[in-house]
């Protein structure tokens, strides 16, 4: 069976089209062109703002003109992650999808169902002539994944709707009424390159095979972070052996838990076996710790040619000590909503850059603004103590839950009528654009819902096929059930 034969066919047809359009964050030009061509084909009014956000509109079906305007919203960009052995150019190549039992996934890359499935649902509603609904606006935002810059740039008056349905959640049967805010903290070390000693043996240590995942939605799972695993070994090694650090690299995106990391070190040849034994023992500990969440973790040690230079010893210590001390994971759980992560931080990336610098990327999230600032400052202090230069982004606000929301009540009732059971009402630790929308449109009544996705922001990303139909049916029932003004 092909993706376009899945149910509902109209939605899967458009999702397939979306997967064929390259759309990395900050490089959504081809997706914008696709959306403009779609609007022209279906004779749908469209406008674009300076940031690249797209708004399409569709009038009410006959008899529904007295309903309030509903905004359907998703983001057009996707996280671009692939396995090391996968050849894929995210700026030019389409995503290759695979049906694997009850799931749809991609071959060696992220699938882009986050948030391509939301885009597909909007297009399906716009293109269909057999769906009952009031006036509709469809907002497609840019660059959600790497800064929410599209939502931040959205101007007052661009939209006119009173209700917003965010289509960027990942658990069918759960309706979200709030989300965490976020902030980025970046540390930069400047090192002095020193010639690699000729009498040293050079080894490469690779951490791989971890699942990775979304640093908001999956931070509570205790997944392995390759950066933390790597530096944990380097810290232990530094306590017993003299070595030089020549290269360090791990992770990629601020909102993804690092799946892979590596370092190149120089040791005394006489220490080779002791280092190998130390790593074997360390590997056994990590495999035991992660056996339930990351059973495929690999730690590989191999000899490599001598590099041209290594890092000076003072910066080496500062980097290793601060990365070892830097917190990662859940910091606190919510006291208001049982089971909800309140505050977390992600040690996302460690990159050697031009100018003899090492740049460490981290991101913090919390549903409480003061806690978000506190953990961001804790991370900043860790690196400041190690003589790094620290910068922090402006961040984005959380979306405070509104249990008295009118659209929430309609969504609950329509779900129960459709499926004979209650939907779960939740808040989410991942960041959504809803808080930013409220800054410009404080009157909006909002919820977020979607089909079931797993391991987003990683090459294991997949979407549960049958939940797409359930979610689609709920969306159509909800649009039909919006009460008159």
Secondary structure, DSSP 8 states (H G I E B T S, - for coil): --GGGSSSHHHHHHHHHHHTS--BTT--HHHHHHHHHHHHHTT--EEE-TT--EEEEE---TT-TTB--EEEEEE--B---B-TT----TTT----EEEETTEEEESSB---HHHHHHHHHHHHHHH-SS---SSEEEEEES-TTTT-HHHHH--TTS---SEEEE-----TTEEEEEE-EEEEEEEEEE--EEE--TTEEEEEEEEE----EETTTTGGG----HHHHHHHHHHHHHHH--EEEEEEEE---TTEE---EEEEEEEEGGGHHHHHHHHHHHHHHHHHHTTTT-TT-EEEEEE----SEEE-HHHHHHHHHHHHHS--EEEEE-SSSTT-EEEEEEEEEEEEETTTEEEEEEEEEESSHHHHHHHHHHHHHHHHTTT-EEEE---B--B---TT-HHHHHHHHHHHHHHSS--EEEEESS--THHHHHHH-TT-EEEE----EESTTSTT-EEEHHHHHHHHHHHHHHHHH--B-
